[in-house]
Amino acid sequence: MEECRKLNGCETGKAKITKGYKLPAKHVIHTVGPIWHGGNSNEDKLLAECYRNSLQLAVENGIKTIAFPSISTGAYRFPVKRAARIAMLEISRFLEENNNIEKVFMVCFDEKTLEAYTEALKEIGEE
């Protein structure tokens, strides 16, 4: 918490990094996803920036493996299927242009979220 306070917050779509301290991860990348307002407030763009900026920060810090939750789909109410498609597209595009990241994990906390990400990954593979 002390290191987070020194970051002076984080704007929606941006990303910042701290040490992992007692976590099994060496670093934690913090990003702020958009609150869903019906899709007319740049929510898609801001969510895409969360993934892109987090991945770029990982590369800049020599991180080879990264895990993401389903950003903004909980308390911020971003529709899960829509968020999954944005996440999979951004991650795929980033990895096509950058081979420094070796593994990306999507952490899905329920069956509905897992199904949405599985479907989004299939759709992207078909494009």
BELDANOR-V316281 format. One line per field, one symbol per residue. ss: DSSP state (~ for helix, > for strand, _ for the rest). phi: phi as a letter, one per 40 degrees, with the letter a starting at -180 (. if undefined). burial: b if it has 16 or more other C-alpha atoms within 10 Angstrom, else e. A space follows every 50 residues. Layout:
# BELDANOR-V316281
ss->???
phi->???
burial->???
This chain:
# BELDANOR-V316281
ss->_~~~~______>__>>>>>_______>>>>>>__________~~~~~~~~ ~~~~~~~~~~____>>>>___________~~~~~~~~~~~~~~~~~~___ __>>>>____~~~~~~~~~~~~~~~~_
phi->.cccdccfgacdgcabbbccfcccccbbcbbbccccbggbbgdccccdcd ccccccccccbgcbbbbbccdgccccgcdccccccccccccccccccabc ccabbbcbcacdcdccccccccdcccc
burial->eeeeeeeeeeebbbbbbeeeeeeeeebbbbbbbbbbeeeeeebbebbbbb bbbbbbbbbeeebeebeeebbbbeeeebebbebbbbbbbbbbebbeeeeb beeeebeeeeeebbebbebbbeeeeee
